[in-house]
C-alpha cells in the first residue's frame, strides 16, 4: 500500500490532509526509533489494560450483602476480600493514565517541532503518527467501556467508605491495603470524570502547549487538524477505504478523528466548532452519521458532552443540530 499515498482526487484547503496515512503498516525510521520504542512499551501494556477493563465484572453482589448485613463480620470480610483486588485493577488503570500522558507529550514534542510543517511531520514520521492515533483509539475505547460499567464507581466508593471506617477503628489499616487514602483521593478525581482517559489527554495536550511556550500553538493545533482531515478523507472516499486490510481500521479512523477534534477543541483558543476552525466539523459529523448508529453513538456522545466549545455562541446552529441526539 505504501506508507503515505497522495490523495489526488480531493481538493483540501491548503492541502491539509491531502494524503493517505497508513495506520496499518507504518514502520519507524531510525530518526523515530527511540521515541517509537518508548511509546511502544506503553501501547503494549494498553492491550492488557483494555482486556482487564473489558472483563471487569465488579463485586456488586458481595457489596449488597455487606450493606444488608452490617453486623455480620464474615460477610464484611468477604466483601472486602472481593473489592480489594478489583481496586488493585483500578489502581493499575489510573497509573497507566500517567504513562499515557508522558507518551503523548513525547510524541507531541516530535510531531510539532519547528523543523518542518505539521503536514510534513505526519508524512515523514508516519510511525509516530500511527502511535499517536493508537493512543487516541485506546483512549476512546477505554472511556466507552468505563461509561457502560457502573461497577467501577460502585466498587471504588465502597472501598473508600470501608477504608474510612477502618482508619477510625485502626490507624494502621492503610498499611495493609493496596491503595492508601492519598492515592484514593487522586483516583477518585480520575474516575469521577465520565471520560477519564480523554480528560487525561486533553489536560496533557494543554500542559504541553503551556510548557513549550517557544512553539507557536499552531504547531500543535495544525498537527491535530491535519490528522482529522486525513481521517475524514480516508473514511469518505470509497477507493481509500478499500485499501484497509481490516474493517476494524474504519472504526479506528473514526475514533482517531473524534479524538483529535476533542484535543483541538481544548487547545485552540477558539475551539473546533468556530467558523474559522481548520477542521471541517460539518464534514466530520457527516462521516460519523453515515456509519451504523450503534458503532458511532459513543463517539457522537463524546463530541456532544466532552468538548469545550460546542455550546459557545460562535458555534453555528447547523452544527449543533447535526449533533443533536
TORKOLKOL-29071 format. One line per field, with one value per residue (C-alpha): x, y, z; residue number from 0. Coordinates in Angstrom, 2 decimals. Last residue first. Layout:
N
xx: X | ...
yy: Y | ...
zz: Z | ...
nr: NUM | ...
This chain:
325
xx: -29.28 | -28.49 | -25.08 | -26.30 | -28.48 | -25.48 | -23.54 | -26.40 | -26.92 | -23.41 | -20.92 | -19.82 | -22.41 | -20.45 | -22.22 | -19.72 | -16.71 | -15.21 | -15.82 | -16.76 | -20.56 | -21.69 | -18.43 | -18.02 | -21.70 | -21.13 | -18.27 | -20.40 | -23.17 | -20.67 | -20.99 | -24.67 | -25.61 | -24.11 | -21.84 | -23.00 | -23.62 | -19.94 | -18.87 | -21.48 | -20.05 | -16.56 | -17.84 | -19.74 | -16.67 | -14.27 | -11.31 | -9.24 | -11.67 | -12.66 | -16.39 | -16.00 | -16.57 | -13.01 | -12.09 | -11.47 | -8.32 | -7.18 | -6.03 | -9.31 | -11.17 | -8.08 | -7.97 | -11.65 | -11.22 | -8.11 | -10.11 | -13.08 | -10.84 | -8.90 | -12.11 | -13.42 | -10.09 | -10.03 | -13.66 | -12.68 | -9.49 | -11.64 | -12.72 | -9.25 | -6.77 | -7.76 | -7.23 | -11.00 | -11.44 | -9.25 | -11.38 | -14.52 | -13.52 | -15.42 | -13.31 | -9.89 | -10.77 | -12.11 | -9.08 | -6.64 | -8.65 | -8.61 | -4.86 | -4.37 | -6.48 | -4.38 | -0.99 | -2.32 | -3.38 | 0.06 | 2.23 | -0.46 | 0.30 | 3.58 | 6.46 | 8.60 | 5.81 | 6.51 | 5.13 | 1.80 | 1.29 | 2.26 | 0.02 | -2.96 | -2.09 | -1.76 | -5.07 | -6.85 | -5.10 | -6.06 | -9.60 | -9.87 | -8.66 | -11.21 | -14.33 | -17.26 | -14.95 | -15.41 | -12.92 | -9.91 | -10.97 | -11.46 | -8.08 | -6.39 | -8.23 | -7.51 | -3.81 | -3.87 | -6.03 | -3.82 | -4.41 | -3.11 | -4.14 | -2.14 | -0.52 | -3.90 | -5.21 | -2.59 | -5.00 | -7.37 | -11.02 | -11.31 | -8.97 | -11.02 | -14.19 | -12.51 | -11.21 | -14.72 | -16.14 | -13.28 | -13.67 | -17.45 | -16.99 | -14.41 | -16.68 | -19.67 | -17.68 | -16.24 | -19.47 | -21.21 | -19.70 | -21.00 | -19.00 | -15.80 | -16.06 | -16.58 | -13.80 | -11.30 | -12.25 | -11.90 | -8.47 | -7.21 | -8.03 | -6.40 | -3.23 | -3.29 | -3.54 | -0.45 | 1.24 | 0.31 | 1.64 | 4.84 | 5.10 | 4.13 | 7.09 | 7.62 | 4.00 | 2.76 | 5.72 | 5.41 | 1.78 | 2.74 | 5.40 | 9.11 | 11.95 | 9.51 | 8.77 | 5.13 | 5.43 | 8.47 | 7.43 | 3.85 | 5.02 | 6.82 | 3.81 | 1.53 | 3.86 | 4.01 | 0.20 | -0.13 | 2.19 | 0.01 | -3.13 | -1.44 | -1.29 | -5.07 | -5.71 | -3.38 | -5.10 | -8.45 | -7.01 | -5.87 | -9.35 | -10.61 | -8.16 | -9.51 | -13.24 | -13.77 | -11.78 | -13.62 | -16.97 | -15.99 | -14.71 | -18.00 | -19.98 | -17.91 | -18.27 | -22.06 | -23.15 | -23.68 | -25.81 | -27.72 | -24.76 | -22.35 | -24.72 | -25.03 | -21.24 | -20.77 | -23.39 | -21.85 | -18.23 | -17.34 | -17.40 | -14.22 | -13.60 | -13.48 | -11.39 | -8.81 | -8.64 | -8.35 | -5.46 | -3.83 | -3.74 | -2.58 | 0.56 | 1.80 | 0.94 | 3.13 | 6.11 | 5.53 | 5.81 | 9.40 | 10.27 | 8.76 | 10.59 | 13.95 | 13.05 | 11.79 | 15.06 | 15.90 | 12.62 | 9.64 | 7.21 | 3.77 | 1.69 | -1.88 | -2.35 | -1.14 | -1.85 | -3.30 | -2.52 | -4.24 | -4.98 | -4.01 | -3.66 | -4.25 | -7.96 | -8.50 | -9.12 | -9.55 | -8.80 | -5.03 | -4.75 | -1.04 | -0.05 | 1.68 | 3.20 | 2.87 | 0.00
yy: 13.15 | 16.59 | 16.71 | 17.90 | 20.49 | 21.96 | 22.07 | 23.84 | 26.24 | 27.54 | 27.52 | 31.08 | 31.26 | 28.55 | 25.25 | 23.14 | 24.91 | 22.53 | 19.04 | 16.14 | 16.04 | 16.28 | 15.28 | 12.27 | 11.47 | 11.29 | 8.88 | 6.68 | 6.64 | 5.56 | 1.78 | 1.51 | 4.14 | 2.27 | 4.86 | 7.73 | 9.95 | 9.80 | 10.95 | 13.71 | 14.85 | 15.09 | 17.06 | 19.51 | 19.89 | 20.68 | 21.25 | 24.38 | 26.32 | 29.75 | 29.02 | 28.09 | 24.47 | 23.29 | 25.74 | 29.50 | 29.33 | 26.07 | 23.53 | 22.16 | 21.98 | 20.56 | 17.73 | 16.99 | 17.03 | 14.84 | 12.19 | 12.29 | 11.63 | 8.93 | 7.14 | 7.23 | 6.04 | 3.03 | 2.29 | 2.07 | 0.15 | -2.62 | -3.45 | -4.89 | -4.68 | -1.07 | -0.18 | -0.39 | 2.70 | 4.56 | 3.82 | 4.52 | 8.09 | 9.31 | 7.48 | 8.25 | 11.91 | 12.24 | 10.53 | 12.79 | 15.88 | 14.98 | 14.35 | 17.77 | 19.42 | 17.85 | 18.75 | 22.22 | 22.63 | 21.65 | 23.77 | 26.47 | 26.96 | 28.52 | 26.73 | 28.75 | 28.49 | 24.79 | 24.16 | 25.83 | 23.86 | 20.60 | 21.32 | 21.74 | 18.47 | 16.67 | 18.11 | 16.89 | 13.51 | 12.98 | 14.22 | 11.64 | 8.95 | 9.94 | 10.08 | 10.44 | 12.04 | 10.81 | 8.06 | 10.42 | 12.53 | 9.34 | 8.04 | 11.11 | 10.76 | 7.01 | 7.77 | 9.92 | 7.42 | 4.41 | 1.95 | -1.63 | -2.10 | -3.45 | -0.14 | 1.57 | -0.26 | 1.27 | 3.81 | 1.07 | 1.74 | 5.20 | 4.24 | 1.10 | 3.17 | 5.39 | 2.35 | 0.93 | 4.12 | 4.32 | 0.69 | 1.05 | 4.10 | 2.22 | -0.75 | 1.42 | 3.64 | 0.67 | -1.36 | 1.32 | -0.21 | 1.45 | 4.65 | 2.71 | 0.69 | 3.77 | 5.55 | 2.78 | 2.65 | 6.44 | 6.39 | 3.32 | 4.90 | 8.17 | 6.35 | 4.34 | 7.56 | 8.98 | 5.66 | 5.94 | 9.49 | 8.13 | 5.53 | 8.17 | 10.40 | 11.78 | 12.42 | 13.38 | 15.68 | 17.15 | 18.04 | 19.68 | 21.76 | 21.15 | 21.84 | 23.68 | 20.70 | 19.58 | 15.83 | 15.14 | 17.08 | 15.85 | 12.24 | 12.72 | 14.56 | 11.69 | 9.14 | 11.03 | 11.26 | 7.57 | 6.71 | 8.74 | 7.01 | 3.68 | 4.59 | 5.06 | 1.75 | -0.12 | 1.47 | 0.32 | -3.19 | -3.06 | -1.79 | -5.07 | -6.99 | -5.16 | -5.49 | -9.24 | -9.59 | -6.59 | -8.15 | -11.45 | -9.68 | -7.84 | -11.05 | -12.79 | -9.84 | -9.88 | -6.64 | -4.66 | -7.39 | -5.66 | -3.44 | -6.39 | -8.49 | -5.69 | -5.34 | -9.06 | -8.92 | -5.90 | -7.01 | -5.87 | -7.59 | -6.19 | -8.40 | -5.48 | -3.43 | -6.18 | -6.69 | -2.94 | -2.68 | -5.78 | -4.14 | -0.81 | -2.52 | -2.93 | 0.72 | 1.76 | -0.24 | 1.07 | 4.65 | 4.15 | 2.19 | 4.86 | 7.68 | 5.99 | 4.75 | 7.93 | 9.08 | 5.49 | 5.23 | 3.64 | 1.32 | 2.25 | -0.83 | -0.46 | 3.27 | 4.09 | 7.79 | 8.78 | 12.33 | 15.69 | 16.16 | 19.79 | 20.67 | 24.34 | 23.56 | 20.01 | 19.43 | 15.69 | 13.34 | 13.32 | 11.67 | 11.20 | 7.81 | 7.60 | 4.37 | 2.34 | 0.00
zz: 19.85 | 18.47 | 16.82 | 13.42 | 15.14 | 16.98 | 13.71 | 11.94 | 14.82 | 14.26 | 17.13 | 18.00 | 20.79 | 22.62 | 23.28 | 21.33 | 22.87 | 25.43 | 24.06 | 26.34 | 26.07 | 22.47 | 20.77 | 23.07 | 22.60 | 18.85 | 19.50 | 21.78 | 19.18 | 16.50 | 16.15 | 17.11 | 14.53 | 11.52 | 9.83 | 7.60 | 10.64 | 11.57 | 8.11 | 8.27 | 11.61 | 10.08 | 7.08 | 9.27 | 11.50 | 8.67 | 10.99 | 10.36 | 12.54 | 11.18 | 11.55 | 15.24 | 16.17 | 16.88 | 19.63 | 19.68 | 21.87 | 20.23 | 22.83 | 24.17 | 20.85 | 19.15 | 21.71 | 21.08 | 17.29 | 17.62 | 19.49 | 17.11 | 14.10 | 15.95 | 16.94 | 13.38 | 11.97 | 14.34 | 13.49 | 9.82 | 10.67 | 12.15 | 8.59 | 8.12 | 5.23 | 4.62 | 0.94 | 0.34 | 2.48 | 0.00 | -3.06 | -1.04 | -0.08 | 2.99 | 5.56 | 4.08 | 3.62 | 7.19 | 8.72 | 6.87 | 7.79 | 11.49 | 11.27 | 9.68 | 12.39 | 15.15 | 13.66 | 12.86 | 16.52 | 17.81 | 15.55 | 15.68 | 19.40 | 18.26 | 20.00 | 22.44 | 25.02 | 25.32 | 28.82 | 28.10 | 24.87 | 26.57 | 29.53 | 27.18 | 25.48 | 28.82 | 30.08 | 26.95 | 27.17 | 30.83 | 30.15 | 27.38 | 29.77 | 32.42 | 30.22 | 32.66 | 35.22 | 38.78 | 37.96 | 37.89 | 40.87 | 42.91 | 41.80 | 43.22 | 46.54 | 46.66 | 46.22 | 49.35 | 51.27 | 50.62 | 47.79 | 48.07 | 51.67 | 54.60 | 55.58 | 55.33 | 58.40 | 60.69 | 62.21 | 63.35 | 64.13 | 62.56 | 59.73 | 59.10 | 58.73 | 56.11 | 54.26 | 54.19 | 52.69 | 50.19 | 49.08 | 48.76 | 46.53 | 44.45 | 43.90 | 42.97 | 40.60 | 38.72 | 38.91 | 36.80 | 33.62 | 30.45 | 30.89 | 31.56 | 28.35 | 26.19 | 28.09 | 27.38 | 23.68 | 23.39 | 24.96 | 23.11 | 19.74 | 20.78 | 21.86 | 18.61 | 16.58 | 18.29 | 17.60 | 13.90 | 13.77 | 15.30 | 12.52 | 9.94 | 10.62 | 7.10 | 6.11 | 9.58 | 10.16 | 6.67 | 7.39 | 10.69 | 8.92 | 9.39 | 11.83 | 14.12 | 16.37 | 16.46 | 15.76 | 17.96 | 21.06 | 20.53 | 20.63 | 23.95 | 25.38 | 24.40 | 25.97 | 29.27 | 29.43 | 28.62 | 31.48 | 33.84 | 32.50 | 33.23 | 36.91 | 36.89 | 35.13 | 37.50 | 40.51 | 39.13 | 38.88 | 42.51 | 43.35 | 41.95 | 44.13 | 47.24 | 46.43 | 46.80 | 50.03 | 51.46 | 50.60 | 52.23 | 55.32 | 55.71 | 55.24 | 57.93 | 60.28 | 60.12 | 61.75 | 58.51 | 56.92 | 54.08 | 53.17 | 53.20 | 51.08 | 48.53 | 48.43 | 47.77 | 45.00 | 43.29 | 43.36 | 39.83 | 36.45 | 34.90 | 31.84 | 29.39 | 31.80 | 32.17 | 28.39 | 27.83 | 30.30 | 28.77 | 25.33 | 26.75 | 28.09 | 24.53 | 23.88 | 26.81 | 25.59 | 22.05 | 23.31 | 24.41 | 21.25 | 18.98 | 20.76 | 20.17 | 16.65 | 15.03 | 13.46 | 12.52 | 10.63 | 12.31 | 10.47 | 9.09 | 8.19 | 9.45 | 10.03 | 6.52 | 6.19 | 2.82 | 1.74 | 1.28 | 4.98 | 4.76 | 1.09 | 1.99 | 1.92 | 0.67 | -3.02 | -3.29 | -6.17 | -5.86 | -2.47 | -2.05 | -0.72 | 2.64 | 3.88 | 0.73 | 0.00
nr: 324 | 323 | 322 | 321 | 320 | 319 | 318 | 317 | 316 | 315 | 314 | 313 | 312 | 311 | 310 | 309 | 308 | 307 | 306 | 305 | 304 | 303 | 302 | 301 | 300 | 299 | 298 | 297 | 296 | 295 | 294 | 293 | 292 | 291 | 290 | 289 | 288 | 287 | 286 | 285 | 284 | 283 | 282 | 281 | 280 | 279 | 278 | 277 | 276 | 275 | 274 | 273 | 272 | 271 | 270 | 269 | 268 | 267 | 266 | 265 | 264 | 263 | 262 | 261 | 260 | 259 | 258 | 257 | 256 | 255 | 254 | 253 | 252 | 251 | 250 | 249 | 248 | 247 | 246 | 245 | 244 | 243 | 242 | 241 | 240 | 239 | 238 | 237 | 236 | 235 | 234 | 233 | 232 | 231 | 230 | 229 | 228 | 227 | 226 | 225 | 224 | 223 | 222 | 221 | 220 | 219 | 218 | 217 | 216 | 215 | 214 | 213 | 212 | 211 | 210 | 209 | 208 | 207 | 206 | 205 | 204 | 203 | 202 | 201 | 200 | 199 | 198 | 197 | 196 | 195 | 194 | 193 | 192 | 191 | 190 | 189 | 188 | 187 | 186 | 185 | 184 | 183 | 182 | 181 | 180 | 179 | 178 | 177 | 176 | 175 | 174 | 173 | 172 | 171 | 170 | 169 | 168 | 167 | 166 | 165 | 164 | 163 | 162 | 161 | 160 | 159 | 158 | 157 | 156 | 155 | 154 | 153 | 152 | 151 | 150 | 149 | 148 | 147 | 146 | 145 | 144 | 143 | 142 | 141 | 140 | 139 | 138 | 137 | 136 | 135 | 134 | 133 | 132 | 131 | 130 | 129 | 128 | 127 | 126 | 125 | 124 | 123 | 122 | 121 | 120 | 119 | 118 | 117 | 116 | 115 | 114 | 113 | 112 | 111 | 110 | 109 | 108 | 107 | 106 | 105 | 104 | 103 | 102 | 101 | 100 | 99 | 98 | 97 | 96 | 95 | 94 | 93 | 92 | 91 | 90 | 89 | 88 | 87 | 86 | 85 | 84 | 83 | 82 | 81 | 80 | 79 | 78 | 77 | 76 | 75 | 74 | 73 | 72 | 71 | 70 | 69 | 68 | 67 | 66 | 65 | 64 | 63 | 62 | 61 | 60 | 59 | 58 | 57 | 56 | 55 | 54 | 53 | 52 | 51 | 50 | 49 | 48 | 47 | 46 | 45 | 44 | 43 | 42 | 41 | 40 | 39 | 38 | 37 | 36 | 35 | 34 | 33 | 32 | 31 | 30 | 29 | 28 | 27 | 26 | 25 | 24 | 23 | 22 | 21 | 20 | 19 | 18 | 17 | 16 | 15 | 14 | 13 | 12 | 11 | 10 | 9 | 8 | 7 | 6 | 5 | 4 | 3 | 2 | 1 | 0
